[in-house]
Amino acid sequence: MKIMKLLFCFLLYSVNVTAQISIDGIVTDSKNIPIIGANVYLENTYDGSSTDDQGKFSFTTEETGKKTLIVSSLSYETYTIKLNVTETLSLHIVLKDDVNSLDSVILNAGTFAAGDNSKASVLKLLDIVTTAGAAGDYIAAFQTLPGTSTVGEDGRLFVRGGDAHETNIYIDNLRVFQPFTPSANNLPTRGRFSSFLFKGMNFSTGGYSAEYGNALSSVLLLNTIDKPEQEKTDLQFINVGLGGGHTKKWEKGSLSANAFYVNLKPYQELVKERVLWTKPYESFSGESVFRHHFNNGTLKVYAGLSSSNFKLIQEDINRPNGINLALRNRNTYLNASYKGVLSNNWSIQSGMSYANDISNIKFDNTIINNHTNDIHLKIKLKKRFNNRFKLNIGLEQFLNDFDGTINDPQFDTFATNYHNNNTASFIESTIFFSKKLALQTGIRTTHYYLLEKTRIAPRASLAYKTSKDTQISLAYGDFYQNPTQEILQYTKNISSEKASHYILNYLYQKNKKTLRAEIYYKKYNDLIKYDTNQPEFNSLYSNTGNGYATGLDLYWRDNHSIKNFEYWVSYSYLNTKRDYQNFASKATPNFATTHNASFVGKYWVNDWKSLISLSYNYASGRPYNNPNNSVFQNEKTKSYNSLNLSWAYLINQQKILYLSVSNVLGHKNIFNYQYSNTPNDQGIFNRRAIIPSADRFFIIGFFWTISDHKKVNQLDNL
């Protein structure tokens, strides 16, 4: 009998151990709508199921004690809960929208993204360097986007009524202090950096993040490649120079280096220009990026060195024999950054950039020597509390030392220098209330030691998704900027300039088609004014200038409708006036055009193994001041037109023949006019037109990639 009782107890115990517990319930969204096909399971087990067409699920388990139940579904945040699996459970689980999904709202007011896998990308990296007429310059490619003005004799970025000094450029979030190659008046410059070192670019035409400052109009962010795909060697031979580059990889790091030599003399002997060169433009540049990957972060070190020199006789209506100009420049740029992960969802970005720039300029018998040292130190901490709330805080220091001398035989030597140090801090939060509504708000504080001023700049951006394919965004921000070097070398008794931005953006994205429409208003205060033709040591300076810029930007891109054909169209309307510098009254500056439009198309021809690109740029007439007219800045040049073509032919997978022609039709563009200082016998001020050095520019090149994979080429470097 005792044996039977023991056996009975053992059987009861065995049944209890192997008993199956039932877990069931329903999964819905925040509006109580059932979610179909959600995965529901116990962590580290095979026990689970999927929800049916009513959002219901049910499964059994033999697990006991505390277990983690996981519920996941596409476009929703994964849900986890600790359960005591000892008895039958009936659950109602509500999933939140995944704010990081592809169909969630984007904070994009005032910003264009290129590459970098951005959901709001309007350009691919291939576009940056294959746009006809850009001649491989990423700056020229961005000039086909709305919000920019065509200033053909300059080459820099002029954004929404702002001059070129109002745009700052960053590499890996660290400031680039001299991003353009030196040039003479009315001859366009180019960006210093090679496009193939970058994985992505973000171009903000206004309302940008509190992380960036000292720019009234715009910032351009360039991000270097984190990890190259393979080892390779690139060789370039073009009609104005030659270059090469190599990438080496190892287990935890890599090194990319390239060099390029330019000499325009052979080209100018074949293609005559309107410029009288006594020593044609010559330059050498080299770049390298070193990368090392640690367990919790990545260190990148960028180094660039460039030198250039030229001599010419520059036409001047007030000097019959022209101006003998000679320029020699050497620029060194170093950029070291670290990006890593800390504990408790904190991450860190820190780094330093350093630039040394030496320029020796000779105007006839006047010699100008300028020596500049710039340093940018930065640390930023990011806390990801969850998918819906992120916080950025940062501190940065800018150090700027300038020394200059002017030697003129008719006057004593004039020497000047200044030390301009700025300290800035910023805090910014990003809040996703849902996948349809997001807010970014921040504040930036900057102390200008030289000017003895502290400025506080609030920034905010709000985005709301109106439908699956559309959204609207708002942005506001205050922005401050140091006076330029040409001002600070003569006076320190001034203040920083200010601009306030107001932006409304509409975005449509569907089936590889993008439509952007943006209206904006920008108000300028405290602009620098002086009472001479150019800034001089005896000029009277003040911050009494002001102005405004308002307009409409439109952008349409279609990568889908026509097979192998991609195109984009942009249009900008700009209404701007300002009273600054030596303006007699408030007027539209010469660099600002009322209407700007661009069309860019790229077509891949399989039978020809060719990528054919066409671009057309239009700008309405630019205002200029005619001293024969009593009204200041009251006349306009004729409109600007340029049709550009390029053809890239793949000889084989790794060899490319490239041809590019700018302004194919030879349109006679006029940028401005220079008037004589004194009237002639009839009381009329004579003038000369400021026009391009040549009506057309040709590039012929051969590009060769050598790699183990034998499948990559330099189409993205053209």
ZAZAMI-103671 format. One record per residue (C-alpha): residue in three letters; x, y, z. Coordinates in steps of 0.001 Angstrom, whole numbers, plus 500000, padded with zeros to 6 digits. Each point is the difference from the previous one (the first is absolute). Last residue first. Layout:
BEGIN
AlaXYZ;...
! end
This chain:
BEGIN
Leu534409561901437609;Asn500571498241503334;Asp496786497957500158;Leu500667498556496556;Gln503431499014501335;Asn499805496231499607;Val499264496868502032;Lys499716496508498554;Lys503596498738499866;His499607498530503505;Asp503770500047500529;Ser500235503689499163;Ile501486502380497398;Thr497843502958498952;Trp500825502020496874;Phe498621503414499028;Phe500732501728496682;Gly499072503639499593;Ile498888502716497636;Ile498669503202501568;Phe498899502993497939;Phe498990503500501101;Arg497899502339497864;Asp499479503760499690;Ala503410500772501478;Ser501235502328502767;Pro496368500561500903;Ile498670503584499780;Ile500331503224501966;Ala498855502675497558;Arg501941503254499743;Arg498756503465500865;Asn500324503682499191;Phe498609502601502392;Ile498376502745497947;Gly500648503713500547;Gln500528500626496276;Asp503738500475500525;Asn500205496677501835;Pro498802499304503530;Thr502334498919502833;Asn500387496707501901;Ser499267497928496918;Tyr497205497463500186;Gln500272496221500393;Tyr497026497999498792;Asn498481496742501205;Phe499584496314499217;Ile499549500036496220;Asn499363496738498138;Lys500540499634496260;His498450496554499370;Gly502533497646498431;Leu497480497314499063;Val501891497295501887;Asn500213502049503203;Ser502137497338501720;Val501469497045498100;Ser500890496675501624;Leu501669496885498588;Tyr500943496857501955;Leu501635496702499023;Ile499635497368502695;Lys502008496891500827;Gln499005497581502772;Gln497032498102498550;Asn501180500391496417;Ile500242502949497623;Leu497183501451502085;Tyr499049503308498333;Ala499131503064502103;Trp498400502822497992;Ser499386503535501266;Leu497868502906498791;Asn499312503533501219;Leu497472502658498933;Ser500603503400501627;Asn497772503055500149;Tyr500288503187502097;Ser497474502815499521;Lys501033503471498819;Thr501537502268502602;Lys497807502108502224;Glu499633503684500880;Asn498894501902503120;Gln502847499448502462;Phe499752503616501263;Val497659502375498134;Ser501721503037498435;Asn501098498041496924;Asn503364500785498421;Pro501578498402503080;Asn498493496674498827;Asn499617497606502934;Tyr499376496345499266;Pro497098497569500261;Arg500321496461498612;Gly497870498885497067;Ser497993496793500306;Ala501778496731500549;Tyr499875496845497889;Asn501973496773500213;Tyr499633497015497677;Ser501485496597500695;Leu500592496946497869;Ser501582496674500929;Ile500760496947497892;Leu501160496814501736;Ser501375497587497433;Lys500338496284499335;Trp498867500834496448;Asp497418497226499807;Asn499015500543503618;Val499391503743499721;Trp499681501465503527;Tyr498259503371500028;Lys500597502858502431;Gly497939503215500081;Val500505503295501834;Phe497712503012499603;Ser500692503222501863;Ala498114503219500758;Asn500800503282501736;His497708503048500078;Thr500443503221501994;Thr503794499996499898;Ala502236500927502938;Phe503768500476499464;Asn499700503711499115;Pro498345500977503269;Thr496302501003500045;Ala499599503455501503;Lys499745501959503264;Ser501804503313499582;Ala503455501423499190;Phe501535496539500453;Asn503544500075501419;Gln499813496678501904;Tyr496350499416500886;Asp496438501072499203;Arg498181496909498805;Lys497394498904497512;Thr498658496588499067;Asn497242498408497933;Leu501001496555498804;Tyr498088497478497878;Ser501713496667499653;Tyr499463497128497555;Ser501310496455499900;Val499565497134497562;Trp501366496511500479;Tyr500724497123497652;Glu500603496281499858;Phe499888497819496895;Asn500782496273499760;Lys496300499207499446;Ile497766503067500019;Ser497430500574502777;His502085498901502990;Asn502834502283501109;Asp497936503203500002;Arg501108503092501933;Trp498096503237500576;Tyr501281502999501981;Leu498325503333500707;Asp501318502919502092;Leu497902503097500805;Gly501221503343501296;Thr500843502498502687;Ala503206501842500826;Tyr500308502946502379;Gly502292502871500909;Asn501943501851502651;Gly503125502119500463;Thr500754502150503040;Asn502805497843501367;Ser502684502687499535;Tyr503371500680498372;Leu501637503299498981;Ser502872499254497641;Asn503572501045500897;Phe501558496504499917;Glu498146499177496802;Pro496948497929499024;Gln499192500718496333;Asn498181502879498255;Thr499993501993503263;Asp497311500817502586;Tyr499623496651501782;Lys497003497842500957;Ile499823496647501780;Leu496578498354500399;Asp498359500298503425;Asn496695498472498859;Tyr498910497707497170;Lys496541498414499665;Lys499450496776498075;Tyr496615498894498720;Tyr499408496598498487;Ile497814497960497668;Glu500797496391499201;Ala498711497494497474;Arg501537496565499640;Leu498828497288497601;Thr501669496604499872;Lys499438496976497781;Lys501571496617500625;Asn496545498370500241;Lys498692502557502514;Gln501373503009501880;Tyr498188503324500537;Leu501441502726502259;Tyr498603503420500963;Asn502136502515501919;Leu499267503234501900;Ile503046501977501174;Tyr500663503036502235;His503662501027500425;Ser501481502792502149;Ala503349501528499012;Lys502581501791502138;Glu503413501666499605;Ser502580499983502797;Ser501111503264501606;Ile502387502822499226;Asn502913501773501648;Lys502585497443498892;Thr501235501862496918;Tyr502410499708497062;Gln500920496297499797;Leu496514499183501255;Ile498352501349496827;Glu501945498101497300;Gln499894496957502295;Thr496212499866499943;Pro497699501184502781;Asn499041497121502292;Gln496617498358499474;Tyr496718499605501835;Phe496920497883499249;Asp496476500019501438;Gly497739497099499084;Tyr496587498875498827;Ala498855496915498147;Leu496675498572498850;Ser499377496729498215;Ile497250498432497873;Gln499634496351499012;Thr498975497850497065;Asp500127496356498865;Lys498040498076502635;Ser498008503085500915;Thr500289503296501893;Lys503259499143501740;Tyr500788502849502391;Ala503392501626500526;Leu501130502637502522;Ser503398501757500103;Ala501368502294502692;Arg503105502137500593;Pro500862502518502743;Ala503155502154499668;Ile501615501605503048;Arg502831502452499317;Thr502786501113502341;Lys502082503043499047;Glu503523501212500768;Leu500747500451496282;Leu503366498234500274;Tyr498665497500502532;Tyr496890498994498045;His497894497897502381;Thr497557497618498340;Thr496832498377501351;Arg497948497590497898;Ile496463498878500781;Gly498026496983498935;Thr496716498602498771;Gln499214497092497730;Leu496376498915499818;Ala498347496991498388;Leu496459499021498952;Lys498842497193497718;Lys502049497064501320;Ser498840501086503439;Phe501015502597502597;Phe503512499749498629;Ile502142502365502075;Thr503466501201499006;Ser501864502048502588;Glu502741502571499599;Ile502599501512502281;Phe502769502269498806;Ser503191501580501245;Ala502311502498498344;Thr503343501610500797;Asn501502502449497510;Asn503586501202499649;Asn501064502743497558;His503645500961500305;Tyr500840502968497800;Asn502799501264497808;Thr500936503009497893;Ala503079501437498335;Phe500149502960497609;Thr503332500750498390;Asp500361503709499341;Phe498524501449496851;Gln500960500622496373;Pro502147496867499723;Asp497080497854501302;Asn500617497094502366;Ile496874498543501614;Thr500426497640502945;Gly497699497412501531;Asp499764497812503077;Phe496859498082500939;Asp499331497659502911;Asn496653498181500359;Leu499088497616502816;Phe496523498423500066;Gln498835497996503013;Glu497152497515500199;Leu497600498543502552;Gly497177497558499405;Ile496706498557501114;Asn497746497804497907;Leu496829498354501371;Lys497828497301498480;Phe496363499124500699;Arg497678497746498044;Asn502052496894499301;Asn501127499921503626;Phe502222502003502366;Arg502623500387497320;Lys502590502315501518;Lys502439501824497738;Leu503189501649501192;Lys501908502485497856;Ile503592501184500324;Lys501639502587497767;Leu503280501826499423;His500395502224496909;Ile503377501585499249;Asp500981502700497508;Asn503405501436499082;Thr500232502775497392;His502953501674498276;Asn499461502804497485;Asn502722501751497980;Ile499058502853497676;Ile502498501590497603;Thr499213503204498096;Asn502176500645496948;Asp497500498747497389;Phe497568498139502258;Lys502038497191501624;Ile498436497344502214;Asn501682497530502359;Ser497537497734501775;Ile500659497628502921;Asp497216497849501462;Asn500310497693502991;Ala496897498053500935;Tyr499301497808503021;Ser497021497783500763;Met499352498250503299;Gly497726497188501095;Ser497275498561502119;Gln496863497948499515;Ile498648498029502948;Ser497142497558500544;Trp497770499418503014;Asn497542497080500033;Asn500843499058503606;Ser503721499452499309;Leu502123501731497378;Val500041499493496239;Gly502557501620497697;Lys500856502646497426;Tyr503485501438499924;Ser501147502821497731;Ala503314501347498705;Asn500109502694497293;Leu503158501583498640;Tyr500140502705497300;Thr503098501559498438;Asn499732502803497429;Arg502704501592497894;Asn499313502966497743;Arg501905501996497393;Leu498387502876498126;Ala501292502402497356;Leu498009502885498554;Asn501244502595497537;Ile497075502370499601;Gly498931501279496580;Asn501968502164497593;Pro497125502442499497;Arg499307500173503748;Asn496548501353500942;Ile498158497514497803;Asp501839497077501603;Glu501075496809498220;Gln502129497676502080;Ile503517499222498884;Leu500691496513501269;Lys502132497935502355;Phe499259496619501590;Asn500650497897503092;Ser498531497046501857;Ser500758497800502981;Ser497849497382501656;Leu500329497727503014;Gly497242497893501532;Ala499926497717503007;Tyr497011498041501337;Val500227497883503144;Lys497146497661500886;Leu499588498112503296;Thr497107497563500324;Gly498161498720503061;Asn499083497305502481;Asn502289497079499152;Phe502472502284498238;His499996500689496257;His502898501933498517;Arg499717502308496988;Phe502651502084498231;Val498868502438497306;Ser502485501587497596;Glu500061503006497718;Gly502436501593497545;Ser499870503135497903;Phe502275501591497417;Ser499182503157498093;Glu500843501999496876;Tyr498045502885498472;Pro501635501537496955;Lys503084502217500439;Thr499848503220497953;Trp496299499414499415;Leu498093502581497947;Val496392498983500629;Arg497565499949497071;Glu500717496346499348;Lys501426498066497045;Val499562496242499950;Leu503139498165498818;Glu502633502003501882;Gln497564500320502889;Tyr499768496216500379;Pro503765499518500035;Lys500389502800502620;Leu497197498907502326;Asn502188497918502323;Val498275497855502612;Tyr501585497267502135;Phe497921497609502097;Ala500744497769502976;Asn498102497240501757;Ala500125498028503239;Ser497704497515501695;Leu501070498075503104;Ser498120497203501715;Gly499272498507503384;Lys499116497080502208;Glu500874496968497903;Trp501987501721497280;Lys499169502158497007;Lys502029502084497533;Thr498423502582497668;His501990501645497205;Gly499721503236498046;Gly501183501594496798;Gly500264503268498165;Leu500475501802496717;Gly499498503490498631;Val498114502372497697;Asn499271497625497088;Ile499133497144502312;Phe501776496853501203;Gln498634498352503135;Leu501238496834501751;Asp498171498155502789;Thr501479497144502043;Lys497856497599502006;Glu499549498188503297;Gln496404499179500832;Glu496716501240501450;Pro501399503054501738;Lys498976500423503665;Asp498875503271501558;Ile499930502123496826;Thr500270503732500673;Asn496960502127500856;Leu499655503469498430;Leu497593502480501618;Leu499068503191498114;Val498647502838502139;Ser497789502938499006;Ser498835503561500472;Leu501393501973502930;Ala502886497687500885;Asn501830500211503346;Gly498146496983501352;Tyr499388496270499824;Glu498658497600502640;Ala496862502129500300;Ser498799498235496832;Tyr499220501739496698;Gly497227502445499196;Gly501454500843496608;Thr501291498686496669;Ser501425496896501657;Phe502117497719497828;Asn500657496539501383;Met502681497831498407;Gly500735496301499958;Lys502675497351499605;Phe502905502356499354;Leu503557499243498870;Phe498917499787496325;Ser499112503710499881;Ser503567501304500142;Phe500364503157502065;Arg501140503542499246;Gly496685501299498633;Arg500370502120496885;Thr500527503715499238;Pro498541502093497204;Leu501967502870498409;Asn498412503442500459;Asn502653501155502483;Ala502908497587500258;Ser499944496507501498;Pro500869498035503103;Thr498673496427500335;Phe496912499649502153;Pro499284498414503400;Gln502100502443502073;Phe498758499518503588;Val498593496484499909;Arg498091499502503252;Leu499561496595501624;Asn496765497984499715;Asp501701497205497994;Ile501161502622497478;Tyr498214503342500381;Ile499265502887497602;Asn498607503397500982;Thr497751502239497873;Glu499527503704500805;His503350500979498469;Ala498594499206496534;Asp497373502765500160;Gly496480499425501250;Gly496858500577497938;Arg498787496441500315;Val503372498240499695;Phe503111501078498129;Leu502381497032499858;Arg503447500617498471;Gly501013500081496327;Asp500713503749499709;Glu499686501145496363;Gly497013497732499373;Val497822501286502818;Thr496915497808499534;Ser497765500398503049;Thr499132497129502344;Gly496673499266501696;Pro499044497250497594;Leu502623497375499142;Thr502209500215496890;Gln502624501891502032;Phe500492496797502015;Ala501766498485496983;Ala502333503001499719;Ile501081499550503628;Tyr500635496279499392;Asp502529500875497280;Gly500435497224497415;Ala499815502405497042;Ala496572501212501187;Gly498865500662496426;Ala498367496592499618;Thr499140498444503354;Thr502102496861500399;Val501734500961503263;Ile497222500746502422;Asp497498497822498178;Leu501928496785500777;Leu499816500952503671;Lys496242499853499660;Leu497922503146500258;Val496623500775501588;Ser500493497934503154;Ala497116500326502453;Lys500132496422501308;Ser503765500433500343;Asn502147497047499000;Asp503167502127500332;Gly499533501170496402;Ala499031503630499464;Ala497742501867502419;Phe498287503344499448;Thr498966501993503064;Gly497749503057500477;Ala497250498107501814;Asn501045496335500209;Leu498795498478503269;Ile498601496812498483;Val496672498271500877;Ser499786496216499965;Asp499528497859496892;Leu503483498491500020;Ser499699498917503621;Asn501888501800502770;Val496868501314501752;Asp498783496447500488;Asp496321500452500840;Lys499077498786503465;Leu498623496524500646;Val497100499364502417;Ile499818496559501611;His496796498632501501;Leu500817496798501876;Ser498309496786501179;Leu502276497838502149;Thr499547496379501199;Glu502050499320503114;Thr503587499705501129;Val501903502021497388;Asn500884503070502068;Leu500342502508497195;Lys502577502709499209;Ile498937502207497076;Thr501541500947496662;Tyr498578501989497070;Thr501912500610496748;Glu499152503408498533;Tyr497675499832497012;Ser500572500373496238;Leu500418496198499539;Ser498748498002502972;Ser501512498767503240;Val498673498611503302;Ile502450498559502541;Leu499009498245503234;Thr502778499749502571;Lys499774497150502537;Lys499574499755503746;Gly499200496511501339;Thr498987497008497948;Glu500378498910496382;Glu497783497233498611;Thr498444502357497529;Thr496735500415498126;Phe498990502343497210;Ser497293502532499125;Phe499839503149497909;Lys497345502537499000;Gly500453503010497717;Gln496674499379498255;Asp501652498825496765;Asp502153497603502052;Thr502942500794502270;Ser503135497863499771;Ser501163497234502328;Gly502346499193502892;Asp502068497383501805;Tyr503365499190498403;Thr501849501458502993;Asn502723502577500700;Glu497429502844500452;Leu496375498918500117;Tyr498140500697496784;Val497543502291498176;Asn500665500942496347;Ala497476502490498570;Gly498213498786496867;Ile496929502235500223;Ile499828502993502334;Pro496466500643501282;Ile498899503681500123;Asn499714501276503581;Lys501116503512498961;Ser503370499545501763;Asp500620496831497989;Thr498591496592500811;Val501224496568501129;Ile497531497539501533;Gly500383497274502614;Asp501063496456500723;Ile502417498081502198;Ser499136496411500960;Ile502082498111502543;Gln500946496396499251;Ala500429497540502893;Thr503240497990499841;Val501055500590503600;Asn496442499654501365;Val499459496678498216;Ser503295498659501367;Tyr499125501062503559;Leu496604498299499804;Leu501639496817498666;Phe502543499989502844;Cys497254500476502583;Phe498092497020498556;Leu503108497797500055;Leu500661500890503637;Lys496406499193500913;Met500154496644498177;Ile503253499030501807;Lys498431500840503360;Met497171497619499179;
! end
